[in-house]
Amino acid sequence: MAEMDMELGWDGEITCNSKNFVELPPGDYDFTIDRYERSYFNGSEKVRATDMAIVYFNIRTPDGQETQIRDSYILLKSFQWKLAQLFVGVGLMKEGETKGMNWPALPGLSGRAKISLDPDRKDPSKKYNHIEKIYPKEDTGSKPAYKAGVF
């Protein structure tokens, strides 16, 4: 059961941890992964039912506003391009490498993504931030970049 589906008692405790929605202009933004959740995709006309991960990305704009974007990762071979993009984007994999998905390592990792602002499919008057692409994490290695004349 997903955390959001847990029933609260009348005297239950709640936490105010919501992030305000910020309509991001389309472009490239830095992100930090807040958390991930194990979930289940119930299937559709095109994709069969299967396990799914929901990843929460914290985005900070250059002017200091913060928002959170939630993205789903369906655990099917046909979606391995998107899964690999996530793990390469935070530096847990390198391009062309075959490796297990280390979900517990995601929280706190950062990267850069192309964000779009897309209309809702059912109500085009509503718009949502969407992660269009996660860029590969630059491998800076342990050596500083070479600069001529600088020691």
C-alpha positions in Angstrom: 0.0 0.0 0.0 1.4 3.4 -0.9 2.0 5.8 1.9 -0.6 8.3 0.5 -3.3 5.5 0.7 -2.8 4.9 4.4 -5.9 5.6 6.5 -5.6 8.2 9.2 -7.5 7.9 12.5 -9.5 10.9 13.8 -6.8 11.6 16.3 -3.9 10.7 13.9 -0.9 13.0 13.4 -0.3 14.8 10.2 2.8 16.7 9.0 2.7 19.9 6.9 5.4 19.1 4.3 3.7 20.2 1.1 5.6 22.1 -1.5 3.9 25.0 -3.2 3.3 24.4 -6.9 5.5 26.7 -9.0 4.7 26.9 -12.7 8.2 26.5 -14.1 9.0 28.1 -17.5 10.2 25.3 -19.8 14.0 24.8 -19.5 16.9 23.1 -17.8 16.9 22.9 -14.0 19.0 21.3 -11.2 17.2 18.8 -9.0 17.7 16.8 -5.9 15.8 13.6 -5.3 13.7 13.8 -2.1 12.5 10.2 -2.0 11.0 7.3 -3.9 8.1 5.0 -3.3 7.3 1.5 -4.4 4.0 1.4 -6.2 2.0 -0.6 -8.7 0.8 0.4 -12.2 -2.7 -1.1 -12.8 -2.1 -1.3 -16.6 -3.6 0.5 -19.6 -4.5 -0.3 -23.2 -0.8 -0.1 -24.2 1.1 -1.2 -21.0 0.4 -4.3 -18.9 0.1 -4.1 -15.1 3.4 -4.2 -13.2 5.5 -2.7 -10.4 6.4 1.0 -10.6 8.5 3.4 -8.7 7.4 7.0 -8.0 10.3 9.4 -7.6 10.0 12.9 -6.1 12.3 15.6 -7.4 12.9 18.8 -5.6 13.5 21.7 -8.1 14.9 25.1 -7.1 14.6 27.9 -9.6 17.4 30.5 -10.1 15.4 33.0 -8.1 15.1 30.7 -5.1 11.5 29.3 -5.5 11.1 25.6 -4.7 8.7 23.0 -6.1 8.4 19.3 -6.3 7.8 17.1 -9.4 6.6 13.5 -9.1 7.6 11.1 -11.9 6.7 7.5 -12.4 9.1 4.7 -13.5 7.4 1.6 -14.8 9.5 -1.5 -14.3 9.3 -3.1 -17.7 12.1 -3.8 -20.2 10.4 -1.5 -22.7 10.9 1.4 -20.3 14.5 0.6 -19.4 15.6 3.7 -21.4 13.8 5.9 -18.9 15.1 3.9 -15.9 18.6 4.1 -17.2 18.2 7.8 -17.8 17.4 8.3 -14.2 20.3 6.3 -12.8 22.8 7.7 -15.3 21.5 11.2 -14.5 22.4 10.9 -10.8 25.7 9.2 -11.4 24.8 5.7 -10.3 25.4 4.2 -13.7 27.5 5.1 -16.7 26.2 5.2 -20.3 26.4 1.7 -21.9 26.8 0.0 -18.5 24.6 -2.9 -17.3 23.9 -2.6 -13.6 21.2 -3.3 -10.9 18.9 -0.4 -10.0 19.9 0.9 -6.6 16.7 2.6 -5.5 17.7 3.2 -1.8 20.7 5.2 -3.0 18.5 7.8 -4.8 17.4 10.1 -2.0 19.7 13.1 -1.7 21.3 12.6 -5.2 21.2 15.4 -7.6 21.3 16.0 -11.4 20.0 18.2 -14.1 16.8 17.8 -16.2 14.8 19.4 -19.0 11.4 20.5 -17.6 8.4 21.2 -19.7 5.0 22.7 -18.7 2.3 20.5 -20.1 -1.5 20.8 -20.2 -3.6 18.2 -18.4 -5.0 15.5 -20.8 -8.5 15.8 -19.4 -8.5 19.6 -18.5 -6.2 21.6 -20.8 -6.7 24.7 -18.6 -4.6 23.0 -15.9 -0.8 22.8 -16.5 1.8 20.6 -14.8 5.5 20.6 -14.7 7.0 17.5 -16.3 10.4 16.0 -16.5 11.0 15.6 -20.2 14.6 14.4 -20.0 17.3 13.8 -17.4 20.8 14.7 -18.6 23.7 12.3 -17.9 25.7 13.2 -14.8 29.0 14.8 -15.8 31.9 12.6 -14.7 34.3 15.1 -13.1 36.5 12.2 -11.8 38.9 12.7 -8.9 41.3 15.0 -10.9 40.6 18.7 -11.4 40.2 19.8 -15.0 43.4 20.7 -16.8 43.9 24.5 -17.3 46.9 25.7 -19.2 49.2 27.9 -17.1 47.4 27.2 -13.8 49.0 25.1 -11.1 
